[in-house]
Amino acid sequence: MSVTPARRPRFLPFIVTGAVLGFLLGGALAAFGWFEDPDPVVPSNYPASAVVGYLGFLGALVVGLAAAVLAIVLDRRTDRS
């Protein structure tokens, strides 16, 4: 009778995938103007490419962190079973 080790999630692919998806989501939100103020009181001096970069980085950070938490939860769940 052989014992097979429990399958555990690998953290790096979870985090990298979450970061890439978050960057794409943040960049899409900025590129399509969903956060753009239709009637700005003070005009912005930032170019559109900078806004895409900022929101893309923020999305990568948030979704990458959420993916890391998901990987930790899945790892703890495999300890119980």
Secondary structure, 3 states (H helix, E strand, C coil): CCCCCCCCCCHHHHHHHHHHHHHHHHHHHHHCCCCCCCCCCCCCCCCHHHHHHHHHHHHHHHHHHHHHHHHHHHHHHHHHC
